[in-house]
Amino acid sequence: MAVAAKRKTDKAAQIRRAAARLFARRGYHATGVAELGNEVGLGRGALYHHIKSKEALLFEVSSAYVIPVVEFAEELLEEDLPADQKLRRLSYKLMEAISNNLNEGTVFLAEHRFLTGHYHDKIVAIRDRFELVCLRILEQGAEEGIFRPVDPIAVKGILGMYNHSYLWLRPRGEKSPSEIADIFYDIIVAGIRSGSDGSSARRRSSADGR
């Protein structure tokens, strides 16, 4: 029984990986169930033994990428660290997550909008949890005098830099994910640091926030 359960779990994981590849490469709507079955060597009936529906699979792929990032962010928010260190660590995590899970990240960032009903509601709630963490870090930075107060809409602009990286990020690109994370972090802090000369931010910022 244990061996059979493990085989089923392994096959389900194989199906999710294949779905991530196909959804990322072709798009959710352009990927048929038959094509997915061919990718993993299963007929339509056998495939549905492992998945509830194609939409459920889209949700699983999307949530498998975003939930670990959100959980990391929420734990980071509770740490006893200045806001700039939290922001830098979050920058590294985002680029690492996208780079290490490029197919899954692409599916979440580009295809999750096709989810409907309770799947849509769940994924939006997860996304909103992450945006709230980002906002809280910016608010903490303003309270500490590191950042100037910003409108909450700034969170969407900041995250847009990271979220659109799936369009151009390459695993063996010229710059590593951590180098890109540093560049993005510097851009963000340059725009929101407290004081026109950034002196407050420099006094409070640590040398290495990784």
Steps between C-alpha positions, in 0.01 A plus 500: 500500500781738589677426171181557301436830679855616429464412132178701481666795675801482266275486195297799624825696545609399149169622360536836679851547363385414149203735532732779616720448194211493256302784657814716512598423141161489327262666743220348704225519239723379218598185691255216458440213740602251231831682453562492874419129510745433217768692687474266801406182315141477621169474323218741581334266748823415678595867513176593674576233758777733619345845447158649573494722194725706278405812697583326828840422352551867411422590860740237635784618278438866586465445873806272514705800387342783695415343839865439607584860406209634703584285801862619486384862483261465793770340715746770395254772602503370858879496530673763713675673211494853357277544199782544251645159591157343461457663162840379380432144615164507331664622181738202504217257572287624214775475240614164635145362489441616143839375381476159669137445398481683171221288351285512813572869549407573139172313540408686817599841369357462148221244521339508844254762376318220318397339826134533587271456798656384825834435330515865396397618845766286669788609278402867526488469880850350497626781277339761724675351806832557328420856398398574859838380627675730255286791614572426866875499433477840331291631790753364750776674308311829518452458875872432540594805292668284236237549230271789427126428514364380165154436362400131519476492119882513501499132600354401164761706317784347703378145450453563129878505457527152643180357357589582140847348524361164385483655152875550473669306780731220385660241735844558346461869430764767532398586855412263782165523680671649806669766285165589346346509847767747612433724199126499564551564871725799428242646262222463756694645791626790288138592440362464852791572734437764764665837436601646169863397549418158642696571821229352723490182298878464509512544877240228558587262219723198566795420278359162397132417534508155341 
